[in-house]
Amino acid sequence: MPRLAIGPEFPRELSALAQPVRRDAVVALRRFLLNVSGAPHPERVRGARDPRVATLRLAPGHRGVVVRQRDVYWLRTVLPDPDAWSYARRHRYGVNPVIGVVEEWDAEALERVEPALRRSVRPSRLFDAICDGDLLGLGLDGVALPLFRLITTEADVAALEPLLPPTQYAPLAVLARGGTMAEAWRELDAWRASADDAGPIDTDDLYAALRRSPDRAAFVPDKVALDRVLASPEWCTFLRPAQHRLAKAARYDHPVLVIGGAGTGKTVIALHRAAHLALRGAGPVLLVTFSQSLAEELSARLDLLIEDEVVRKRVEVDNAERLAVRIVAAAEGRRPALVGPGARSLAQLTDEALRVLSIATGDLLDDVDPALKPYRHVVVDEAQDVSPAQWRLLRAVVPRARDDLFIVGDPHQRVTDTRVALGSVGIPADQHLLGVSYRLPQELLSFVVRLRGGGPSPGLVKGVTDMYDYSATHHGERPVVRAYDSEEAELAGLRATVESWLADGVSPAEIAVGARNQRLVRAAKETLDGLDVRALTFQHLKGLEFERVALIGVAEGIVPEPPSQGPPQDPAPDPYARARALQRERSILFVACTRARSMLYISHSGRGSPFLPL
């Protein structure tokens, strides 16, 4: 029976096909898995750069391109017949000899580039000082080594990026900018999906290489698995190497803190870690996030990620405030009042919940029987907005044992005034940094870094975190900033913009409109009546993502919100407190801007917000 692995591009391209073509392709793949009569058979490609490449006729006029080795078939793409044959002839495939992951090369384009590199060659070439053995030790391909030897400038390396596997480009780029061999090795090693993937590499073993490449292949042994991969969002199935390494680690002996910028996949990591612990952990899992609306969103995403109902029930999703209320309610036998006479504040309830737990489990500073704790594992998303008291509560609901706390966050996306280092609340965590944004195009990332200021931000870790080293994996549209003479004209421009996006074929569910206050949100909803797109405050956009986002009212006097006016007898405002408030306002706008995957539209009437970069 064939062993079929699906590449990440295939589900996207299949979903873009007409429904009859899509149906025929799925039926053909089901037959292929069963190896029954009428199943598509691999057809050799004349002039292919890689003899293992073949095509499968999946539907009239459409073919899948596969890389075949014995009974293993890696399905790369589905295209109209002429495009499929061209794709199949153009590419070659290999296995990185150092970390063992699969690599795809645009061999045809590289053949065209080589004469240009030869013509521009200089007496001194970029990698002359590095011997072949050292370059090969970084996993660089022996066949491509003569091409790499022709490179004379860092710009040559940058021009080759779209044509090379990332595991080839990454160490080359480090060396090109003057980095050391050790730095280049670390860059290559970052593409290893598991810390356990050490040992000898067989570059002829495609099956083992695909198993080491969770971002490039998902094996589908039967019809059920095939249908699940084709129907699931990409984040459910294909994890980037760094994401996979963090989420699927066999065990952590200490609490873990993952810090990453917008679009680096922190929430995806948290979801997969919770699912991993539910399947392989030692007890119930609590997934904590910032608000109830985000908890509902994460719960729905877990429903997609965890197919087994028994495993799914092992994960509870909540926010820290509701957790405190639940603990107090269970102890007192009734839900505590939150409003009216005798009501306690959420801060008071958090303190009471901590007291209740201390009575139930003993001294919180000592190790205790894990069975006495409400949860065995806690995963925290949006950690930058958790208060000190809430951190103490989260520390108390889980025993001090392996895989106890797994935390993800970004101090630059803080929307509250909380600034706490985990070590100060009894959680000394091992830190991991993510610096590559997979959601934001480089143009949008550069814009929001300038908007946020790019400087250091305190919280979660001792000291500060900066964001100057962030980068994106792809390019896209620059954000659009429009100025209008009046709010009425601005709202009309919003309607026209959203209508144009819908005319482009963007789903209403993939469009969001944001504003700083509820008045503007109501105005946006009235303006967009009948278009079925979401309009939310900036704060309620937190944790969500959309294909295209429009932010309105980003004007002076609205963003940032003007300070509240106290009674005349109030003392002069504290300049430090005002500075913190402004930075919080800047962070709120930053969070709203980073919800867009491909296009960001910002508008204002009158003078624009001082936060907008020039």
C-alpha positions as CSV (number, residue, x, y, z in Angstrom):
1,M,0.0,0.0,0.0
2,P,1.3,3.5,-0.8
3,R,2.4,5.8,2.0
4,L,1.0,9.3,1.2
5,A,2.3,12.5,2.7
6,I,0.5,15.8,2.0
7,G,2.5,19.0,1.6
8,P,1.1,22.3,3.1
9,E,0.5,23.9,-0.3
10,F,-1.8,21.1,-1.5
11,P,-4.8,21.7,0.7
12,R,-4.7,25.5,-0.1
13,E,-4.5,24.9,-3.8
14,L,-7.2,22.2,-3.7
15,S,-9.6,24.5,-1.9
16,A,-9.2,27.1,-4.6
17,L,-10.3,24.8,-7.4
18,A,-13.9,24.6,-8.7
19,Q,-16.1,22.2,-6.7
20,P,-16.4,19.5,-9.3
21,V,-12.6,19.4,-9.8
22,R,-12.0,19.4,-6.0
23,R,-14.5,16.5,-5.6
24,D,-12.8,14.4,-8.4
25,A,-9.3,15.0,-6.9
26,V,-10.4,13.9,-3.4
27,V,-12.0,10.7,-4.8
28,A,-8.9,10.0,-6.8
29,L,-6.7,10.3,-3.7
30,R,-9.0,8.0,-1.7
31,R,-8.6,5.4,-4.5
32,F,-4.9,5.9,-4.5
33,L,-4.6,5.2,-0.8
34,L,-6.7,2.0,-1.2
35,N,-4.6,1.0,-4.3
36,V,-7.8,-0.1,-6.0
37,S,-8.8,-0.3,-9.7
38,G,-9.2,3.1,-11.3
39,A,-6.7,4.8,-8.9
40,P,-4.3,7.3,-10.5
41,H,-0.9,5.9,-11.2
42,P,2.4,7.9,-11.1
43,E,3.6,9.1,-14.6
44,R,7.2,9.9,-15.2
45,V,8.2,13.4,-16.2
46,R,10.4,13.9,-19.2
47,G,13.2,16.4,-18.6
48,A,12.7,16.3,-14.8
49,R,15.6,17.6,-12.7
50,D,14.8,14.9,-10.2
51,P,14.0,11.4,-11.5
52,R,11.8,10.7,-8.4
53,V,9.3,13.4,-9.4
54,A,6.1,12.1,-11.0
55,T,2.5,13.3,-11.6
56,L,-0.9,11.8,-10.7
57,R,-4.0,12.6,-12.8
58,L,-6.4,13.7,-10.1
59,A,-9.2,15.3,-12.2
60,P,-9.8,16.2,-15.8
61,G,-7.2,18.8,-16.7
62,H,-5.5,18.7,-13.3
63,R,-2.5,16.8,-11.9
64,G,-0.8,16.4,-8.6
65,V,3.0,16.5,-8.4
66,V,4.6,13.9,-6.2
67,V,8.1,13.0,-5.1
68,R,8.3,9.2,-5.1
69,Q,10.7,6.9,-3.4
70,R,9.6,3.2,-3.3
71,D,6.1,3.2,-1.7
72,V,6.4,6.8,-0.2
73,Y,4.6,9.6,-2.2
74,W,5.0,13.2,-1.1
75,L,2.2,15.2,-2.7
76,R,3.5,18.7,-3.3
77,T,0.8,20.5,-5.3
78,V,-2.2,20.3,-7.7
79,L,-2.2,22.3,-10.8
80,P,-3.7,22.4,-14.3
81,D,-1.9,19.9,-16.6
82,P,0.6,22.3,-18.3
83,D,1.5,24.0,-15.0
84,A,1.9,20.6,-13.2
85,W,4.3,19.3,-15.9
86,S,6.3,22.5,-15.7
87,Y,6.5,22.4,-11.9
88,A,7.6,18.8,-12.0
89,R,10.4,19.5,-14.4
90,R,11.5,22.6,-12.6
91,H,12.3,21.3,-9.1
92,R,14.6,18.9,-7.5
93,Y,14.5,17.5,-3.9
94,G,17.0,16.4,-1.3
95,V,17.6,15.7,2.3
96,N,19.7,18.0,4.4
97,P,22.8,15.9,5.4
98,V,23.1,17.5,8.8
99,I,19.6,17.9,10.2
100,G,17.9,15.4,7.9
101,V,14.9,17.5,6.8
102,V,13.6,17.6,3.2
103,E,14.6,20.4,0.9
104,E,13.0,21.7,-2.3
105,W,15.2,23.5,-4.9
106,D,14.1,25.6,-7.8
107,A,16.7,23.9,-10.0
108,E,15.6,25.5,-13.3
109,A,15.9,29.1,-11.9
110,L,19.3,28.3,-10.4
111,E,20.5,27.1,-13.8
112,R,19.5,30.5,-15.2
113,V,21.2,32.4,-12.4
114,E,24.6,30.6,-12.6
115,P,25.8,32.4,-15.8
116,A,24.9,35.8,-14.3
117,L,27.0,35.0,-11.2
118,R,29.9,33.9,-13.5
119,R,29.8,37.1,-15.4
120,S,29.8,39.2,-12.3
121,V,32.6,37.2,-10.6
122,R,35.4,39.2,-8.9
123,P,38.9,38.2,-7.9
124,S,37.8,38.0,-4.3
125,R,34.6,36.0,-3.6
126,L,32.5,36.1,-0.5
127,F,33.3,32.6,0.9
128,D,36.9,32.3,-0.2
129,A,38.1,32.2,3.4
130,I,35.9,29.2,4.2
131,C,36.9,25.7,3.1
132,D,34.6,23.3,1.5
133,G,34.5,21.0,4.5
134,D,33.2,23.8,6.8
135,L,30.5,24.7,4.3
136,L,29.5,21.1,3.9
137,G,29.5,20.8,7.7
138,L,26.7,23.4,7.7
139,G,24.5,21.2,5.6
140,L,25.2,23.1,2.4
141,D,24.4,20.9,-0.7
142,G,27.4,19.4,-2.5
143,V,25.8,19.8,-5.9
144,A,25.1,23.5,-5.3
145,L,28.5,24.2,-3.7
146,P,30.2,25.4,-7.0
147,L,27.3,27.8,-7.4
148,F,27.8,29.2,-3.9
149,R,31.5,29.6,-4.6
150,L,30.6,32.1,-7.3
151,I,28.9,34.5,-4.9
152,T,30.7,37.8,-4.4
153,T,28.3,40.0,-2.4
154,E,25.7,39.7,0.3
155,A,23.2,41.0,-2.3
156,D,23.9,37.8,-4.3
157,V,22.8,35.7,-1.4
158,A,19.7,37.8,-0.8
159,A,18.8,37.4,-4.5
160,L,19.0,33.6,-4.2
161,E,16.7,33.4,-1.2
162,P,13.5,32.6,-3.2
163,L,15.3,29.8,-5.1
164,L,16.9,28.0,-2.1
165,P,15.5,25.8,0.7
166,P,15.5,27.8,3.9
167,T,17.9,25.3,5.5
168,Q,20.4,26.3,2.7
169,Y,19.7,30.0,2.7
170,A,19.8,30.6,6.5
171,P,23.4,29.6,7.2
172,L,24.6,31.2,3.9
173,A,23.0,34.5,5.0
174,V,24.7,34.5,8.3
175,L,28.1,33.9,6.7
176,A,27.4,36.5,4.1
177,R,26.9,39.3,6.7
178,G,30.1,38.3,8.5
179,G,28.7,35.9,11.1
180,T,30.7,33.1,12.6
181,M,30.5,29.4,11.8
182,A,28.9,28.9,15.2
183,E,26.2,31.5,14.4
184,A,25.5,29.9,11.1
185,W,25.2,26.5,12.8
186,R,22.7,27.9,15.3
187,E,20.7,29.3,12.4
188,L,20.6,25.9,10.7
189,D,19.8,24.1,13.9
190,A,16.8,26.3,14.5
191,W,15.2,24.4,11.6
192,R,15.4,21.1,13.5
193,A,11.8,20.2,14.5
194,S,12.8,18.0,17.5
195,A,15.8,18.1,19.8
196,D,15.7,14.3,19.6
197,D,16.5,14.3,15.9
198,A,20.2,13.6,16.4
199,G,22.1,10.7,15.0
200,P,23.2,9.5,11.5
201,I,21.3,10.9,8.5
202,D,20.5,8.7,5.5
203,T,20.1,11.2,2.6
204,D,18.4,8.5,0.6
205,D,15.6,7.9,3.1
206,L,12.8,10.2,2.0
207,Y,10.3,8.7,4.5
208,A,12.5,9.5,7.5
209,A,13.2,13.0,6.2
210,L,9.5,13.7,5.8
211,R,9.0,12.5,9.3
212,R,11.6,15.1,10.5
213,S,9.8,17.8,8.5
214,P,6.4,18.4,10.2
215,D,6.1,21.8,8.5
216,R,6.5,20.2,5.0
217,A,4.5,16.9,5.2
218,A,1.6,15.2,7.0
219,F,1.2,11.5,6.5
220,V,-2.3,10.3,5.8
221,P,-2.6,6.5,6.2
222,D,-6.3,6.3,5.4
223,K,-9.4,8.2,4.1
224,V,-10.2,9.6,7.6
225,A,-6.8,11.1,8.0
226,L,-6.8,12.5,4.4
227,D,-10.2,14.2,4.9
228,R,-9.1,15.7,8.2
229,V,-5.9,17.2,6.7
230,L,-7.7,18.6,3.7
231,A,-10.5,20.1,5.8
232,S,-8.5,21.4,8.8
233,P,-6.9,24.9,9.0
234,E,-3.2,24.8,8.2
235,W,-2.2,25.7,11.8
236,C,-3.8,22.4,13.0
237,T,-1.6,20.3,10.8
238,F,1.7,22.0,9.8
239,L,3.9,23.5,12.6
240,R,7.0,25.4,11.9
241,P,10.1,23.7,13.2
242,A,10.5,26.1,16.2
243,Q,6.8,25.8,17.0
244,H,6.9,22.0,16.8
245,R,10.0,21.8,18.9
246,L,8.4,23.8,21.7
247,A,4.9,22.4,21.6
248,K,5.8,18.7,21.2
249,A,8.8,18.5,23.6
250,A,8.7,15.2,25.5
251,R,9.0,17.0,28.9
252,Y,10.1,20.2,30.6
253,D,11.7,19.9,34.0
254,H,11.0,23.6,34.8
255,P,8.3,26.2,33.9
256,V,8.7,27.4,30.3
257,L,8.3,31.0,29.0
258,V,8.0,31.6,25.2
259,I,8.3,35.2,24.1
260,G,7.6,36.1,20.5
261,G,6.4,39.0,18.4
262,A,3.1,39.3,16.6
263,G,2.5,36.5,14.1
264,T,5.3,34.2,15.5
265,G,2.7,31.5,16.4
266,K,2.6,31.9,20.2
267,T,-1.1,31.0,20.5
268,V,-0.7,28.1,18.0
269,I,2.1,26.8,20.2
270,A,0.0,27.1,23.3
271,L,-2.9,25.2,21.7
272,H,-0.7,22.4,20.5
273,R,1.1,22.2,23.9
274,A,-2.3,21.9,25.6
275,A,-3.3,19.2,23.2
276,H,0.0,17.4,23.6
277,L,-0.3,17.4,27.4
278,A,-4.0,16.3,27.2
279,L,-2.8,13.2,25.2
280,R,0.5,12.4,26.9
281,G,0.5,14.3,30.2
282,A,-0.2,13.2,33.7
283,G,-3.6,14.9,34.5
284,P,-6.1,17.6,33.7
285,V,-4.9,20.6,31.7
286,L,-5.9,24.3,32.2
287,L,-5.5,26.7,29.2
288,V,-5.6,30.3,30.4
289,T,-6.0,33.4,28.3
290,F,-6.8,37.1,28.8
291,S,-10.6,37.3,28.5
292,Q,-13.7,35.3,28.3
293,S,-14.1,36.0,24.6
294,L,-10.6,34.8,23.9
295,A,-11.3,31.7,26.0
296,E,-14.3,30.9,23.8
297,E,-12.2,31.4,20.7
298,L,-9.4,29.1,22.0
299,S,-12.0,26.5,23.1
300,A,-13.4,26.4,19.6
301,R,-9.9,26.1,18.1
302,L,-9.2,23.2,20.5
303,D,-12.3,21.5,19.2
304,L,-10.8,21.5,15.7
305,L,-7.4,20.4,16.9
306,I,-8.3,17.5,19.2
307,E,-10.5,15.0,17.5
308,D,-10.8,12.5,20.3
309,E,-13.6,13.6,22.6
310,V,-12.1,11.9,25.7
311,V,-8.8,13.7,25.2
312,R,-10.5,17.0,24.5
313,K,-12.4,16.9,27.8
314,R,-9.0,16.8,29.6
315,V,-8.5,20.5,28.7
316,E,-10.4,23.3,30.4
317,V,-10.2,26.8,28.8
318,D,-10.7,29.8,31.0
319,N,-9.4,33.2,32.0
320,A,-7.8,34.0,35.4
321,E,-10.7,36.0,36.7
322,R,-13.3,33.3,36.1
323,L,-10.9,30.7,37.6
324,A,-10.8,32.7,40.8
325,V,-14.6,33.0,40.8
326,R,-15.0,29.2,40.3
327,I,-12.6,28.3,43.1
328,V,-14.4,30.6,45.6
329,A,-17.8,29.4,44.4
330,A,-16.8,25.8,44.9
331,A,-15.5,26.6,48.5
332,E,-18.6,28.7,49.5
333,G,-21.2,26.6,47.8
334,R,-22.6,29.5,45.7
335,R,-21.4,32.0,43.1
336,P,-20.0,35.1,44.8
337,A,-21.7,38.4,44.0
338,L,-19.8,40.7,41.7
339,V,-22.2,43.7,41.9
340,G,-24.4,45.2,44.6
341,P,-24.1,45.3,48.4
342,G,-21.6,42.7,49.9
343,A,-19.9,42.3,46.4
344,R,-16.2,41.6,46.3
345,S,-13.8,42.9,43.6
346,L,-12.1,40.5,41.3
347,A,-8.8,41.3,43.0
348,Q,-10.4,40.3,46.4
349,L,-11.8,37.1,44.9
350,T,-8.3,36.2,43.5
351,D,-6.8,36.7,47.0
352,E,-9.6,34.6,48.5
353,A,-9.1,31.8,45.9
354,L,-5.4,31.7,46.8
355,R,-6.3,31.4,50.5
356,V,-8.7,28.6,49.7
357,L,-6.1,26.7,47.8
358,S,-3.5,27.2,50.5
359,I,-5.9,25.6,53.0
360,A,-6.7,22.7,50.7
361,T,-3.1,21.9,49.6
362,G,-0.9,23.1,52.4
363,D,2.2,25.2,52.2
364,L,2.4,26.6,48.7
365,L,6.1,26.8,48.8
366,D,6.7,23.1,49.3
367,D,6.1,20.3,46.8
368,V,2.8,18.6,47.4
369,D,0.9,15.5,46.2
370,P,-0.1,16.4,42.6
371,A,-3.5,14.8,43.2
372,L,-4.3,17.6,45.7
373,K,-4.1,20.3,43.0
374,P,-7.0,21.2,40.7
375,Y,-4.8,20.8,37.6
376,R,-1.7,18.9,36.6
377,H,-0.6,21.2,33.8
378,V,-1.3,24.9,33.1
379,V,-0.8,26.6,29.7
380,V,-1.0,30.4,29.7
381,D,-1.6,32.5,26.6
382,E,-1.4,36.4,26.5
383,A,0.8,36.1,29.6
384,Q,1.8,39.8,29.4
385,D,-1.6,40.9,30.8
386,V,-1.7,38.5,33.8
387,S,-1.5,40.4,37.2
388,P,0.9,39.4,40.0
389,A,-2.0,38.1,42.1
390,Q,-3.3,36.0,39.2
391,W,0.2,34.6,38.7
392,R,0.3,33.5,42.3
393,L,-3.1,31.8,41.8
394,L,-1.9,30.0,38.6
395,R,1.2,28.9,40.5
396,A,-1.0,27.5,43.2
397,V,-3.4,25.5,41.1
398,V,-0.7,23.2,39.7
399,P,2.0,21.2,41.5
400,R,5.7,22.0,41.3
401,A,6.6,19.2,39.0
402,R,7.7,18.6,35.4
403,D,5.5,20.1,32.7
404,D,3.7,22.3,35.3
405,L,3.6,25.7,33.6
406,F,4.0,26.6,29.9
407,I,3.7,30.3,29.2
408,V,3.6,32.4,26.0
409,G,3.4,36.1,25.7
410,D,4.8,39.3,24.3
411,P,5.4,42.4,26.5
412,H,5.0,44.7,23.5
413,Q,1.3,43.6,23.2
414,R,0.4,44.5,26.7
415,V,-3.0,46.3,26.9
416,T,-3.1,46.5,30.7
417,D,-0.8,48.3,33.2
418,T,0.6,45.0,34.4
419,R,4.4,44.8,34.4
420,V,5.6,41.7,36.4
421,A,8.7,39.5,36.0
422,L,7.8,35.9,36.5
423,G,10.7,35.3,38.9
424,S,9.2,37.9,41.3
425,V,6.1,35.8,41.7
426,G,7.8,32.4,42.3
427,I,8.0,31.3,38.7
428,P,11.6,31.1,37.5
429,A,11.1,30.0,33.9
430,D,13.4,28.8,31.1
431,Q,13.1,31.3,28.3
432,H,12.7,30.7,24.6
433,L,12.5,33.5,22.0
434,L,10.7,33.6,18.7
435,G,11.7,36.3,16.2
436,V,10.1,35.3,12.9
437,S,6.6,36.4,12.1
438,Y,4.8,34.0,9.8
439,R,1.5,36.0,9.8
440,L,2.7,39.6,8.9
441,P,4.3,40.5,5.6
442,Q,7.6,42.3,6.0
443,E,6.0,45.6,4.9
444,L,3.4,45.4,7.7
445,L,5.9,44.2,10.3
446,S,8.2,47.2,9.5
447,F,5.2,49.6,9.8
448,V,4.1,48.3,13.2
449,V,7.6,48.2,14.6
450,R,7.9,51.9,13.8
451,L,4.5,52.5,15.2
452,R,5.3,50.7,18.5
453,G,8.6,52.4,18.7
454,G,10.7,49.2,18.5
455,G,12.3,49.9,21.8
456,P,12.4,47.7,25.0
457,S,9.4,46.8,27.0
458,P,9.4,45.5,30.6
459,G,7.5,42.5,31.9
460,L,7.6,38.7,32.1
461,V,11.4,38.6,32.1
462,K,13.9,40.4,34.4
463,G,14.9,43.6,32.6
464,V,13.3,44.4,29.2
465,T,12.5,42.8,25.8
466,D,13.2,44.6,22.5
467,M,11.8,43.9,19.1
468,Y,14.6,45.0,16.7
469,D,15.5,41.5,15.6
470,Y,12.0,40.6,14.3
471,S,11.7,39.5,10.7
472,A,9.0,38.1,8.4
473,T,9.0,35.2,6.0
474,H,7.3,36.9,3.1
475,H,6.5,40.2,1.4
476,G,3.1,41.8,0.8
477,E,1.1,45.0,0.6
478,R,2.2,48.1,2.5
479,P,-0.4,49.4,5.0
480,V,-2.7,52.1,3.6
481,V,-3.2,55.3,5.7
482,R,-6.1,57.6,4.5
483,A,-7.0,61.0,5.7
484,Y,-10.5,62.4,5.3
485,D,-12.0,65.9,5.9
486,S,-14.9,64.6,8.0
487,E,-16.1,61.6,9.9
488,E,-18.9,61.1,7.4
489,A,-16.4,61.0,4.5
490,E,-14.2,58.6,6.5
491,L,-17.1,56.2,7.1
492,A,-18.1,56.4,3.4
493,G,-14.4,55.5,2.6
494,L,-14.7,52.5,5.0
495,R,-17.7,51.2,3.2
496,A,-16.1,51.6,-0.2
497,T,-12.9,49.8,1.0
498,V,-14.8,46.9,2.5
499,E,-17.0,46.5,-0.5
500,S,-13.8,46.4,-2.7
501,W,-12.4,43.7,-0.5
502,L,-15.5,41.6,-0.8
503,A,-15.5,42.1,-4.6
504,D,-11.9,40.7,-4.5
505,G,-13.3,37.5,-3.2
506,V,-12.3,37.9,0.5
507,S,-14.7,36.1,2.8
508,P,-16.7,38.4,5.2
509,A,-15.4,36.2,8.0
510,E,-11.8,37.2,7.0
511,I,-12.5,41.0,7.3
512,A,-12.5,42.9,10.6
513,V,-13.1,46.6,11.4
514,G,-11.6,48.1,14.5
515,A,-12.1,51.4,16.4
516,R,-10.8,52.7,19.7
517,N,-14.2,53.3,21.3
518,Q,-17.7,51.9,21.2
519,R,-19.2,55.1,19.6
520,L,-17.1,54.5,16.5
521,V,-17.8,50.8,16.5
522,R,-21.5,51.5,16.4
523,A,-21.0,54.0,13.6
524,A,-19.0,51.4,11.7
525,K,-21.7,48.8,12.1
526,E,-24.3,51.2,10.8
527,T,-22.2,52.1,7.9
528,L,-21.5,48.5,7.0
529,D,-25.1,47.3,7.4
530,G,-25.7,44.3,5.2
531,L,-22.1,43.5,4.6
532,D,-21.8,40.9,7.4
533,V,-18.3,41.8,8.6
534,R,-17.2,42.1,12.2
535,A,-16.7,45.5,13.9
536,L,-14.9,45.5,17.3
537,T,-13.0,47.8,19.6
538,F,-9.2,47.5,19.4
539,Q,-9.1,45.6,22.7
540,H,-11.6,43.0,21.4
541,L,-9.4,42.4,18.4
542,K,-6.7,41.1,20.8
543,G,-5.8,37.4,20.1
544,L,-7.7,37.3,16.8
545,E,-6.5,37.4,13.2
546,F,-8.0,38.2,9.8
547,E,-7.0,38.4,6.2
548,R,-7.7,42.1,6.0
549,V,-8.3,44.7,8.8
550,A,-9.6,48.3,8.6
551,L,-9.0,50.6,11.6
552,I,-11.0,53.8,11.7
553,G,-10.8,56.9,13.8
554,V,-7.0,56.7,14.3
555,A,-6.9,60.4,14.9
556,E,-5.5,62.9,17.4
557,G,-7.8,63.1,20.4
558,I,-9.1,59.6,19.9
559,V,-5.9,57.5,19.7
560,P,-4.5,57.9,22.3
561,E,-7.6,58.5,24.3
562,P,-7.4,61.8,26.1
563,P,-6.7,61.6,29.9
564,S,-9.8,61.6,32.1
565,Q,-10.4,64.9,33.8
566,G,-10.5,64.6,37.6
567,P,-12.0,67.0,40.1
568,P,-10.4,70.5,40.3
569,Q,-8.9,69.8,43.7
570,D,-6.9,66.8,42.3
571,P,-3.2,67.2,42.4
572,A,-1.2,67.6,39.1
573,P,-1.1,64.3,37.2
574,D,1.9,62.1,37.7
575,P,4.1,62.4,34.5
576,Y,5.4,58.8,34.9
577,A,1.8,57.5,35.1
578,R,0.9,59.5,32.0
579,A,3.9,58.1,30.1
580,R,2.8,54.6,31.1
581,A,-0.7,55.3,29.9
582,L,0.5,56.6,26.6
583,Q,2.7,53.5,26.1
584,R,-0.3,51.3,26.9
585,E,-2.4,53.2,24.3
586,R,0.4,52.7,21.8
587,S,0.4,49.0,22.5
588,I,-3.4,48.8,22.1
589,L,-3.1,50.3,18.6
590,F,-0.1,48.0,17.9
591,V,-2.1,44.9,18.8
592,A,-5.0,46.0,16.5
593,C,-2.7,46.6,13.6
594,T,-1.1,43.2,13.9
595,R,-4.3,41.3,13.5
596,A,-4.0,41.6,9.7
597,R,-2.4,38.7,7.7
598,S,-2.2,40.5,4.3
599,M,-3.7,44.0,4.3
600,L,-4.1,46.8,6.8
601,Y,-6.2,50.0,6.1
602,I,-6.0,52.9,8.6
603,S,-8.1,56.0,8.3
604,H,-8.7,59.2,10.3
605,S,-10.6,62.5,9.9
606,G,-8.7,65.6,10.8
607,R,-5.2,65.3,12.2
608,G,-3.9,61.7,12.4
609,S,-2.8,60.1,15.6
610,P,0.7,61.0,16.8
611,F,1.4,57.3,17.0
612,L,1.2,56.8,13.2
613,P,4.7,56.6,11.7
614,L,5.6,59.2,9.1
